[in-house]
Amino acid sequence: MNRSFINFVVILFLLSSYLLAGDEWFRIYDEGLKASESGNYELAVAKFKQALEIKDTDNKHIRTYGMHFIEYYPNREIGIALYNLGRKSEALTYLKLSAKTAPSGRAEEYLNKLQGIAPVEPAPVTITETPKNNEANNKMIVGKKTVKLVGERMGVAVLPFENKGASKDLGEIVLDKMITALFNQGRFKVIERTQLDKILQEQQLSMSGVVDASTAAEIGKGIGVDAIIIGSVAAAKSGAISLDARAIDTESATIIVAHDAYSGSADAMSVKNAVENLANKITESLPLVEGTVIGINQDGTILLDAGRMAGVKKGLKCVVYQEGPELKHPITGEVLGKRTKIIAEVLVVESLEKFSTAKMISNESGELISMGDKFLTK
């Protein structure tokens, strides 16, 4: 064989080995991204830190030795993974570093969540449940706006998840952790599991989790909630699990939101992280939105001045109310808020870009809804 050809092959082999070694940081970084997507945030943090040891800074466009460009944000992704693990002070450090070296909208979004600045997209909110005939001064901050809490929050119940290759114990764990995660969001009024079990037994329904939307809606009406969470948990031979969940409106039996989450393993912490990730997605998809009634059609359809852009979805329920005179402290004279009168509850039947249409589903006050009345999503 020609010696020059042999030398060429040897040089090519050495060069290829060098190039593959040079791309090691990219392979590790990609493994971190996949771990984060699956909800295995501990592994993701370890992978991103390992990548940082090889290539130590965030960079919007970085060329790999394979001659293509990628976005490389290990500090940012470490911060996001730590945020999802609840280690928020550590997350803040990494996110600030990423924002300083290579600013990105994703880093800014999570910095906003950590620093109390309103993010671009609706964020999960913490609320305190208020009495149905709330008078005044029950408020919360949503983004940059102060929202007055009126009436009850959205009531939800979680049905047993359908097992798809998962053990019964895993299904039970997912159910309990989903109830806990949704309760801790503070956004919903969550039905306690023992009460749900009692209703299921009374209606002689199986605990297998195999329930269609219409049956779920029927169960929800029996419990008196606005939405039922149904879903499935699937286990792969590799040990990874997949979670799917849907929120079903009990009035119309339609799906309000649907999300999924993944975990690279079935250990307790990984499952907990995946379930919390799923609960976060559900909450972010159901933001508190306030607005004004802008019209009443001849057929009784109610027009609301908020639509898809504001997070209003078909199947959501809204409390329509009127604000009365100020309520003052009889001694100090301090204005405590305004008296609130609940008029009715309506169901969104169509959500367009900037407005929605709704129909009345309850009217305990007996009064008519008028243009200029206020509304708040449950």
C-alpha positions in Angstrom: 0.0 0.0 0.0 1.3 3.5 -0.8 3.1 5.0 2.2 1.7 8.4 1.5 -1.9 7.0 1.6 -1.2 5.3 4.9 0.1 8.5 6.4 -3.0 10.3 5.1 -5.3 7.8 6.8 -3.4 8.1 10.1 -3.6 11.9 10.0 -7.3 11.7 9.2 -7.9 9.3 12.1 -6.0 11.6 14.6 -7.8 14.7 13.3 -11.2 13.0 13.7 -10.4 11.9 17.2 -9.4 15.5 18.0 -12.6 16.9 16.6 -14.8 14.4 18.4 -13.0 15.2 21.7 -13.5 18.9 21.0 -17.3 18.3 20.8 -17.5 16.5 24.1 -18.9 19.6 25.8 -21.7 19.7 23.3 -22.7 16.1 23.9 -22.8 16.6 27.7 -24.7 19.9 27.3 -27.2 18.1 25.0 -27.6 15.3 27.7 -28.3 18.0 30.2 -31.1 19.5 28.0 -32.7 16.1 27.6 -32.6 15.5 31.4 -34.1 18.9 32.1 -36.9 18.3 29.5 -37.7 15.0 31.2 -37.9 16.6 34.7 -34.7 15.0 36.0 -33.3 18.4 37.2 -30.6 16.9 39.5 -29.0 15.1 36.6 -29.5 18.2 34.4 -27.5 20.4 36.9 -24.7 17.8 37.0 -24.5 17.6 33.2 -24.5 21.4 32.7 -21.8 21.9 35.3 -19.7 19.2 33.6 -20.1 21.0 30.3 -19.0 24.2 32.0 -15.8 22.6 33.1 -14.9 22.2 29.4 -16.4 25.3 28.0 -17.0 27.8 30.7 -19.3 30.6 29.5 -22.7 31.1 27.9 -22.7 32.0 24.2 -25.7 32.8 22.0 -24.0 31.3 18.9 -21.1 29.0 19.4 -19.5 26.9 16.7 -18.9 23.2 17.4 -15.9 21.4 16.0 -18.4 19.7 13.7 -18.7 23.1 11.9 -22.3 24.1 13.0 -23.6 26.7 15.3 -25.7 26.1 18.5 -27.0 28.2 21.4 -25.0 27.3 24.5 -26.4 28.5 27.8 -25.2 26.1 30.6 -25.4 28.8 33.3 -28.9 29.7 32.3 -30.1 26.1 32.2 -28.5 25.4 35.6 -30.4 28.3 37.0 -33.7 27.1 35.5 -33.1 23.5 36.8 -32.3 24.8 40.3 -35.5 27.0 40.1 -37.5 23.9 39.4 -35.8 22.1 42.3 -36.8 25.0 44.7 -33.2 26.1 45.2 -34.0 29.7 44.3 -31.1 31.5 45.8 -28.6 29.3 43.9 -30.8 29.7 40.7 -30.6 33.5 41.0 -26.7 33.4 40.9 -26.5 31.3 37.8 -29.3 33.2 36.0 -27.6 36.6 36.7 -24.4 35.3 35.4 -26.0 34.1 32.2 -27.9 37.4 31.7 -24.6 39.3 32.1 -22.5 37.2 29.7 -25.2 36.3 27.1 -28.6 38.0 27.6 -31.6 35.9 26.6 -35.4 36.2 27.0 -35.5 32.8 28.7 -33.0 33.9 31.4 -34.9 37.2 31.9 -38.2 35.3 32.3 -36.8 33.3 35.2 -35.0 36.2 36.7 -38.4 38.0 36.7 -40.0 35.2 38.6 -37.2 35.2 41.2 -37.0 38.9 41.6 -40.7 39.7 41.6 -40.7 41.5 38.2 -43.7 40.7 36.0 -42.8 38.2 33.3 -44.0 38.5 29.7 -46.2 35.4 30.0 -48.8 34.9 32.7 -47.1 33.3 35.8 -48.4 31.1 38.6 -50.0 33.2 41.4 -50.6 32.6 45.1 -54.0 33.4 46.3 -56.0 33.2 49.5 -59.4 31.7 49.2 -62.2 34.3 49.9 -65.8 34.0 50.9 -68.4 33.8 48.2 -69.9 37.2 49.2 -66.6 39.0 49.6 -66.9 42.6 50.6 -63.5 44.3 50.2 -59.8 44.5 50.3 -59.0 40.9 49.3 -56.4 41.5 46.6 -53.4 39.9 44.9 -50.8 41.0 42.4 -50.8 39.4 39.0 -48.0 40.6 36.9 -47.9 44.4 37.4 -51.6 44.6 38.2 -53.5 44.3 41.5 -56.4 41.9 41.1 -59.3 42.1 43.5 -60.3 38.5 44.5 -64.1 38.1 44.1 -66.0 34.9 44.7 -64.6 31.4 44.9 -61.5 30.2 43.0 -61.7 27.4 40.5 -62.5 24.1 42.2 -60.7 21.1 40.9 -60.5 17.4 41.7 -57.9 14.9 40.5 -59.0 11.4 39.5 -56.7 8.4 39.7 -54.3 8.4 36.7 -54.6 5.5 34.2 -51.7 3.1 34.5 -50.0 2.3 31.2 -47.3 -0.2 32.1 -46.7 1.5 35.5 -47.1 -0.2 38.8 -50.2 0.5 40.9 -47.9 2.1 43.6 -46.5 4.5 41.1 -50.0 5.5 40.0 -51.0 6.1 43.6 -47.9 8.2 44.2 -48.5 10.4 41.1 -52.1 11.0 42.2 -51.2 12.1 45.8 -48.3 14.3 44.6 -50.5 15.9 41.9 -53.1 16.8 44.5 -50.4 18.2 46.8 -48.7 20.1 43.9 -51.9 21.7 42.7 -52.9 22.7 46.3 -49.4 24.3 46.8 -49.9 26.4 43.7 -52.5 28.4 45.7 -54.4 29.0 42.4 -57.2 26.4 43.0 -59.6 25.1 45.5 -58.6 21.4 45.5 -60.8 18.6 46.7 -59.2 16.4 49.3 -58.7 12.8 48.2 -60.8 11.1 50.9 -63.8 13.1 49.9 -63.2 12.2 46.3 -62.8 8.5 47.1 -66.2 8.6 48.9 -67.9 10.0 45.8 -66.3 7.4 43.6 -67.4 4.6 45.9 -71.0 6.0 46.0 -71.1 6.1 42.2 -69.5 2.6 42.0 -66.7 3.9 39.8 -63.5 2.0 39.3 -60.3 3.4 40.7 -58.3 2.3 37.6 -58.3 5.8 36.2 -59.9 4.8 32.9 -62.5 7.5 32.7 -63.6 9.4 29.6 -64.3 13.2 29.5 -68.1 12.9 29.8 -67.8 10.6 32.9 -65.2 12.9 34.4 -67.5 15.8 33.9 -70.4 13.9 35.6 -68.2 13.1 38.5 -67.1 16.7 38.8 -70.7 17.9 38.9 -71.4 15.4 41.7 -68.5 16.7 43.7 -69.4 20.4 42.9 -66.1 21.3 41.2 -65.4 23.4 38.1 -62.8 21.1 36.5 -61.6 17.5 36.8 -58.0 16.5 36.2 -57.6 13.2 34.5 -54.5 11.6 33.0 -52.2 8.7 32.6 -48.8 7.5 33.8 -46.7 5.3 31.5 -43.5 3.5 32.4 -40.8 2.5 29.9 -38.4 -0.5 30.2 -35.6 2.0 30.7 -37.2 3.2 33.9 -38.4 6.6 32.5 -41.9 7.7 33.1 -44.3 9.8 31.1 -47.2 11.8 32.6 -50.2 13.2 30.7 -52.9 15.3 32.2 -56.0 17.1 31.0 -58.4 19.5 32.8 -62.0 18.8 31.8 -64.7 21.5 32.3 -67.6 19.9 34.2 -70.2 22.1 32.6 -69.4 21.3 28.9 -67.2 18.1 29.2 -64.6 19.8 27.0 -60.8 19.9 27.6 -59.6 23.2 28.9 -55.9 22.5 29.0 -53.7 19.5 28.3 -50.0 19.0 29.2 -47.4 16.4 29.7 -44.2 15.9 31.6 -41.3 13.4 31.7 -38.9 11.9 34.2 -35.8 9.9 33.4 -36.4 7.6 36.3 -39.1 6.5 38.7 -37.3 7.4 41.9 -39.2 9.5 44.4 -37.5 12.8 43.7 -37.7 12.5 39.9 -41.4 11.7 40.1 -42.0 14.6 42.4 -40.2 17.0 40.1 -42.1 15.7 37.0 -45.5 16.1 38.8 -44.6 19.6 40.0 -43.6 20.5 36.5 -46.9 19.3 35.2 -48.8 21.2 37.9 -46.9 24.4 37.0 -47.9 24.0 33.4 -51.6 23.6 34.3 -51.5 26.7 36.5 -49.7 28.8 34.0 -52.3 27.9 31.4 -55.2 29.0 33.7 -54.2 32.5 34.8 -56.4 34.9 36.8 -57.8 37.4 34.3 -60.0 40.4 35.1 -61.8 42.7 32.7 -65.1 44.3 31.8 -68.4 43.3 30.2 -68.5 45.2 26.9 -71.9 44.1 25.6 -74.9 41.9 25.8 -76.3 40.3 22.5 -80.0 39.9 21.9 -79.6 36.1 22.5 -78.2 36.7 25.9 -74.5 36.1 24.9 -72.2 38.2 27.1 -69.1 39.9 25.5 -65.9 40.1 27.6 -63.0 42.4 26.8 -60.3 39.7 27.2 -59.5 36.7 24.9 -56.8 34.3 24.0 -54.0 36.9 24.3 -54.9 37.4 28.0 -55.1 33.7 28.7 -58.9 33.3 28.5 -59.9 29.9 27.2 -63.1 28.2 26.1 -64.6 26.4 29.1 -63.4 28.8 31.8 -65.8 30.1 34.3 -65.9 33.8 35.3 -67.5 35.7 38.2 -69.3 38.8 37.1 -69.6 41.5 39.8 -70.2 45.2 40.5 -68.1 47.5 42.6 -70.0 49.6 45.0 -69.0 52.5 47.3 -65.7 52.6 49.3 -65.6 50.8 52.6 -63.9 53.0 55.2 -62.7 52.2 58.7 -65.2 53.8 61.1 -62.4 55.2 63.4 -59.3 55.8 61.3 -61.1 56.7 58.1 -58.8 54.5 56.1 -60.2 53.3 52.8 -60.2 49.5 53.1 -61.5 48.8 49.6 -64.8 48.8 47.8 -67.9 46.8 48.5 -68.4 44.1 46.0 -71.7 42.6 44.8 -71.6 39.3 42.8 -74.1 39.3 40.0 -73.6 35.9 38.2 -71.3 33.2 37.0 -70.7 32.8 33.3 -69.0 30.2 31.1 -66.7 31.2 28.2 -68.1 29.6 25.0 -65.7 31.1 22.5 -62.4 32.9 23.0 -61.0 35.1 20.2 -57.8 37.0 20.1 -58.9 40.1 22.1 -62.4 39.3 23.4 -64.6 36.4 24.4 -68.2 35.4 24.4 -69.9 33.8 27.4 -73.2 32.4 28.6 -74.8 32.7 32.1 -74.8 29.5 34.1 -75.9 30.8 37.5 -77.5 33.9 38.8 -78.2 33.8 42.5 -78.5 37.6 42.8 -81.4 37.6 40.4 -80.0 40.8 38.7 -79.2 41.2 35.0 -75.7 41.5 33.8 -75.0 45.0 32.4 -72.4 46.5 30.1 -69.6 47.9 32.4 -69.9 45.2 35.0 -66.5 43.6 36.0 -65.5 40.0 35.6 -62.7 37.8 37.0 -61.9 34.2 35.9 -62.4 31.7 38.6 
